């Protein structure tokens, strides 16, 4: 049975209220109300003007007022409810800040033509989703996502993010555009980030900026070479760095290991769709279907042979003490709860 089907256990509210207000340069944080849009002129992903695709229905209308209710629609309602319930139950943790500033919105990629906003989370297929967003916003410049080099997908000027708009424009888009993100089992994502940034010799910028700092703080009797290069950080040292209170006071986590709730602010912004890495292809193509481009564009389906798996994650945690496992779980606890990931069986929590 597919993971998506296993999640379909109950159905709750289909519509919510959203309050969108601005104060000076700040955006008030509670968005509970989704408004349906009037018919608009649409574009297909390849730049040809098309009037009234799918009966002039916006992605939000397709999602919240579907022509027929499907298990997929019910699944995504359950995921939305899970986030809402977790935010309410953990309000002290999840809403330490009452307002967001435009700088908090730099991970939210905007597609004007299809009225969508995608919050990208590193190590959760964000390269391919950025490629897809470049096709959607390119107005004919691109047709195949996989023809776009990976490094080009990460050039900031190739995609427009929400922080580049004025406050009224930000609030209009948060209210009227379909907002989505993709999540992954938190510790699997963390191991993926570690493997990519600290075990690959070409990532010298990460070794210099973070590796040298981690070695200096976490390794006793470090050699001068290790202190200079920072290219041999052990996973145990990486974990110790993450749970060190000094680290969290010094600066925000790097985006590759930052929590999803800190990157995308799901307790402050109401996301209409929450995709999962475990059901990536299915969830991605559902979003493209809602956008009215499902017949033209499919999410890339190739599988990476080097992908971090649950079994691999289990191995990495074997040498982490139960004390450090418990502290690390507390750092990522909201991501586990909010996106309905159970405590991993390999953890030895105190």
C-alpha positions as CSV (number, residue, x, y, z in Angstrom):
1,X,0.0,0.0,0.0
2,X,1.3,3.4,-0.9
3,X,2.4,5.8,1.9
4,X,-0.1,8.4,0.5
5,X,-3.0,5.9,0.9
6,X,-1.9,5.1,4.4
7,X,-2.3,8.7,5.4
8,X,-5.9,8.9,4.2
9,X,-7.6,8.2,7.6
10,X,-9.8,11.1,8.2
11,X,-11.2,14.3,6.5
12,X,-11.6,17.6,8.3
13,X,-12.2,21.1,7.3
14,X,-11.8,22.0,3.6
15,X,-11.7,25.8,3.8
16,X,-10.0,28.1,6.3
17,X,-10.0,31.8,7.1
18,X,-7.0,33.8,6.4
19,X,-6.1,37.2,8.0
20,X,-3.5,39.1,6.0
21,X,-2.5,42.5,7.3
22,X,0.7,44.5,7.1
23,X,2.2,46.8,9.7
24,X,4.9,49.1,8.5
25,X,7.6,46.7,7.0
26,X,6.2,43.7,8.7
27,X,3.7,41.0,7.7
28,X,1.3,39.8,10.3
29,X,1.7,36.1,10.8
30,X,-1.6,34.3,10.9
31,X,-3.1,33.2,7.6
32,X,-6.3,31.2,8.2
33,X,-8.6,32.2,5.4
34,X,-8.3,31.1,1.7
35,X,-10.3,33.2,-0.8
36,X,-11.3,31.9,-4.2
37,X,-10.3,33.9,-7.2
38,X,-12.3,35.2,-10.1
39,X,-11.6,33.8,-13.6
40,X,-8.3,35.1,-15.0
41,X,-6.3,34.8,-18.2
42,X,-3.8,32.0,-17.9
43,X,-0.6,31.0,-19.7
44,X,0.6,27.6,-20.5
45,X,4.2,26.8,-19.3
46,X,5.7,27.4,-22.7
47,X,4.7,31.0,-23.2
48,X,1.6,30.6,-25.5
49,X,-1.4,32.7,-24.3
50,X,-4.3,30.4,-23.5
51,X,-7.6,31.8,-22.3
52,X,-9.4,30.3,-19.4
53,X,-7.5,27.0,-19.1
54,X,-9.5,24.4,-17.1
55,X,-12.6,26.6,-17.1
56,X,-10.8,29.7,-15.7
57,X,-10.2,28.0,-12.4
58,X,-7.2,29.0,-10.4
59,X,-5.0,26.4,-8.6
60,X,-6.6,27.4,-5.3
61,X,-10.1,26.7,-6.8
62,X,-9.0,23.4,-8.2
63,X,-7.7,22.4,-4.8
64,X,-10.4,23.7,-2.4
65,X,-13.4,23.3,-4.7
66,X,-12.5,20.3,-6.9
67,X,-14.9,19.0,-9.6
68,X,-14.7,15.7,-7.8
69,X,-13.2,14.7,-4.4
70,X,-10.3,12.4,-4.6
71,X,-8.2,10.5,-2.1
72,X,-5.3,12.8,-3.0
73,X,-7.4,15.9,-2.0
74,X,-8.3,14.2,1.3
75,X,-4.6,13.3,1.9
76,X,-3.5,16.9,1.5
77,X,-6.3,18.1,3.8
78,X,-5.0,15.7,6.5
79,X,-1.5,17.1,6.0
80,X,-2.7,20.7,6.4
81,X,-4.7,19.8,9.5
82,X,-1.6,18.1,11.0
83,X,0.4,21.3,10.6
84,X,-2.4,23.5,12.0
85,X,-2.9,21.2,15.0
86,X,0.9,21.0,15.7
87,X,1.2,24.8,15.6
88,X,-1.6,25.2,18.0
89,X,-0.3,22.5,20.4
90,X,3.2,24.0,20.4
91,X,2.4,27.6,20.1
92,X,5.1,28.7,22.5
93,X,7.8,27.0,20.4
94,X,6.4,27.5,16.9
95,X,5.5,31.2,17.3
96,X,8.4,32.7,19.2
97,X,8.2,35.6,16.7
98,X,4.9,37.2,16.1
99,X,5.7,38.8,12.8
100,X,7.7,38.0,9.6
101,X,9.8,40.4,7.7
102,X,10.4,40.3,4.0
103,X,13.8,38.8,4.7
104,X,12.1,35.7,6.1
105,X,10.5,35.1,2.7
106,X,13.6,34.6,0.6
107,X,12.9,30.9,0.2
108,X,9.5,31.4,-1.3
109,X,9.7,31.3,-5.1
110,X,6.9,33.0,-7.0
111,X,5.3,31.9,-10.3
112,X,3.1,34.8,-11.4
113,X,1.7,33.0,-14.5
114,X,0.3,30.1,-12.6
115,X,-0.3,31.9,-9.3
116,X,1.8,29.6,-7.2
117,X,4.4,30.0,-4.4
118,X,7.0,27.3,-3.7
119,X,9.0,27.3,-0.5
120,X,12.2,25.4,-1.3
121,X,13.8,23.2,1.3
122,X,17.4,22.1,0.5
123,X,17.9,18.3,0.4
124,X,14.2,17.8,-0.5
125,X,14.4,17.7,-4.3
126,X,14.7,21.4,-4.5
127,X,17.1,21.4,-7.5
128,X,14.5,19.6,-9.6
129,X,11.7,21.8,-8.3
130,X,13.7,24.9,-9.1
131,X,14.2,23.5,-12.6
132,X,10.4,23.0,-12.9
133,X,9.7,26.5,-11.6
134,X,12.2,27.9,-14.3
135,X,10.2,26.1,-16.9
136,X,6.9,27.5,-15.5
137,X,8.1,31.0,-15.3
138,X,10.4,31.0,-18.4
139,X,7.6,31.8,-20.9
140,X,9.1,29.6,-23.5
141,X,12.8,29.8,-22.6
142,X,12.8,26.3,-21.3
143,X,10.7,23.2,-22.0
144,X,12.5,20.3,-20.3
145,X,13.5,20.7,-16.7
146,X,16.4,18.2,-17.0
147,X,18.0,20.3,-19.8
148,X,18.7,23.0,-17.2
149,X,22.1,22.5,-15.5
150,X,21.9,22.0,-11.7
151,X,24.1,25.0,-11.0
152,X,21.9,27.2,-13.2
153,X,18.8,26.2,-11.1
154,X,20.5,27.7,-8.0
155,X,21.4,31.1,-9.6
156,X,19.2,33.4,-7.5
157,X,18.5,35.8,-10.4
158,X,16.8,33.0,-12.4
159,X,13.8,32.9,-10.1
160,X,11.9,35.6,-8.3
161,X,11.3,35.3,-4.5
162,X,8.6,36.8,-2.4
163,X,10.9,39.1,-0.5
164,X,11.5,41.1,-3.7
165,X,8.0,42.4,-3.6
166,X,6.4,45.3,-1.7
167,X,4.5,44.6,1.5
168,X,1.1,45.0,-0.2
169,X,2.2,42.8,-3.1
170,X,3.5,40.2,-0.6
171,X,0.3,40.0,1.2
172,X,-1.8,39.8,-2.0
173,X,0.2,36.8,-3.2
174,X,0.1,35.1,0.2
175,X,-3.6,35.4,0.2
176,X,-4.4,34.5,-3.4
177,X,-1.6,32.2,-4.7
178,X,-1.4,28.5,-4.0
179,X,1.5,27.9,-1.6
180,X,3.3,24.6,-1.3
181,X,6.5,23.0,0.0
182,X,8.1,19.6,0.2
183,X,9.4,17.9,3.4
184,X,11.5,14.9,4.2
185,X,12.1,12.7,7.3
186,X,14.2,15.2,9.3
187,X,17.2,13.0,10.2
188,X,17.4,11.5,6.7
189,X,17.5,15.0,5.4
190,X,20.2,15.9,8.0
191,X,22.4,13.0,7.0
192,X,21.9,13.9,3.3
193,X,23.2,17.4,4.1
194,X,26.2,16.1,6.0
195,X,27.2,13.6,3.3
196,X,26.9,16.3,0.6
197,X,28.6,19.1,2.4
198,X,31.2,17.4,4.5
199,X,32.2,14.2,2.7
200,X,32.6,15.5,-0.8
201,X,36.1,17.0,-1.5
202,X,34.8,19.6,-3.9
203,X,32.7,21.4,-1.2
204,X,35.7,23.5,-0.1
205,X,33.6,26.5,0.7
206,X,31.6,24.5,3.3
207,X,34.8,23.0,4.7
208,X,36.3,26.4,5.1
209,X,33.3,28.2,6.6
210,X,31.8,25.4,8.7
211,X,34.2,22.5,8.8
212,X,37.1,24.4,10.3
213,X,34.8,25.9,13.0
214,X,33.4,22.5,13.8
215,X,36.8,20.9,14.1
216,X,38.1,23.8,16.3
217,X,35.1,23.5,18.7
218,X,34.4,19.8,18.8
219,X,37.8,18.0,18.2
220,X,40.3,17.7,21.0
221,X,44.0,17.7,19.8
222,X,43.0,18.6,16.2
223,X,46.0,18.7,13.8
224,X,46.9,22.0,12.2
225,X,45.9,20.6,8.8
226,X,42.4,19.7,10.1
227,X,42.1,23.1,11.6
228,X,43.1,24.7,8.3
229,X,41.1,22.6,5.9
230,X,38.1,21.4,7.8
231,X,37.5,18.7,5.3
232,X,37.3,15.6,7.5
233,X,34.4,16.5,9.9
234,X,32.9,13.4,11.5
235,X,29.1,13.0,11.8
236,X,29.5,12.9,15.6
237,X,31.2,16.3,15.5
238,X,28.6,17.7,13.2
239,X,25.8,16.6,15.6
240,X,27.7,18.1,18.6
241,X,28.0,21.4,16.7
242,X,24.3,21.5,16.0
243,X,23.2,20.9,19.6
244,X,25.8,23.3,21.0
245,X,23.9,26.3,22.5
246,X,26.8,28.6,21.3
247,X,26.1,27.6,17.7
248,X,22.4,28.5,17.9
249,X,23.2,31.8,19.6
250,X,25.9,32.7,17.1
251,X,24.0,32.7,13.8
252,X,21.0,30.8,12.2
253,X,21.7,27.3,10.9
254,X,22.8,27.0,7.3
255,X,19.7,26.4,5.0
256,X,20.9,22.8,4.3
257,X,20.3,21.8,7.9
258,X,17.9,24.5,9.1
259,X,14.5,23.2,10.3
260,X,11.7,23.4,7.8
261,X,9.6,25.4,10.2
262,X,12.3,28.1,10.4
263,X,12.9,28.1,6.6
264,X,9.2,28.2,5.5
265,X,7.3,29.4,8.6
266,X,4.4,27.0,8.3
267,X,2.9,28.2,11.6
268,X,2.8,31.8,10.2
269,X,2.0,31.1,6.5
270,X,-0.9,28.8,5.6
271,X,0.5,26.2,3.0
272,X,-2.1,24.8,0.8
273,X,-0.1,21.7,-0.2
274,X,2.6,19.8,1.7
275,X,4.4,17.4,-0.5
276,X,6.7,14.7,0.9
277,X,9.9,13.3,-0.4
278,X,8.6,9.8,0.1
279,X,5.8,10.5,-2.4
280,X,7.7,13.0,-4.4
281,X,6.6,12.1,-7.9
282,X,2.9,11.7,-7.1
283,X,2.7,14.9,-5.0
284,X,4.6,16.9,-7.6
285,X,2.5,15.9,-10.5
286,X,-0.7,16.6,-8.5
287,X,0.6,20.2,-8.0
288,X,1.3,20.5,-11.8
289,X,-2.2,19.1,-12.5
290,X,-3.8,21.8,-10.2
291,X,-1.7,24.4,-12.0
292,X,-3.2,23.3,-15.3
293,X,0.0,22.2,-16.9
294,X,-0.1,18.4,-16.1
295,X,-0.5,17.5,-19.8
296,X,2.6,19.5,-20.7
297,X,5.0,19.1,-17.9
298,X,5.9,16.1,-15.6
299,X,8.2,16.2,-12.6
300,X,11.6,14.5,-13.4
301,X,11.6,10.9,-12.3
302,X,15.2,9.7,-12.3
303,X,16.5,8.1,-9.1
304,X,19.9,9.1,-7.7
305,X,22.1,6.1,-6.9
306,X,23.7,8.1,-4.1
307,X,20.5,9.0,-2.4
308,X,20.5,8.9,1.4
309,X,18.2,6.1,2.6
310,X,16.7,5.3,6.0
311,X,19.1,2.4,6.3
312,X,22.0,4.7,5.7
313,X,20.7,7.2,8.3
314,X,20.4,4.4,10.9
315,X,24.1,3.6,10.4
316,X,25.2,7.2,10.9
317,X,23.3,7.4,14.2
318,X,24.9,4.2,15.6
319,X,27.8,6.2,17.1
320,X,25.8,9.1,18.5
321,X,25.2,8.9,22.3
322,X,21.7,8.7,23.6
323,X,22.2,12.1,25.2
324,X,23.1,13.8,21.9
325,X,20.4,11.9,20.1
326,X,17.8,13.3,22.6
327,X,19.2,16.9,22.2
328,X,19.2,16.6,18.5
329,X,15.6,15.4,18.4
330,X,14.6,18.4,20.4
331,X,16.1,20.7,17.8
332,X,14.1,19.0,15.0
333,X,11.1,18.0,17.1
334,X,8.6,20.4,15.5
335,X,9.5,19.1,12.0
336,X,8.9,15.5,13.1
337,X,5.5,16.4,14.7
338,X,4.3,19.0,12.1
339,X,4.9,16.7,9.1
340,X,3.8,13.5,10.9
341,X,7.1,11.6,11.0
342,X,7.4,9.1,13.8
343,X,10.4,9.0,16.2
344,X,12.9,6.7,14.4
345,X,13.2,3.2,15.8
346,X,17.0,3.5,16.0
347,X,17.0,6.4,18.4
348,X,17.8,5.8,22.0
349,X,16.1,8.8,23.6
350,X,16.6,9.6,27.3
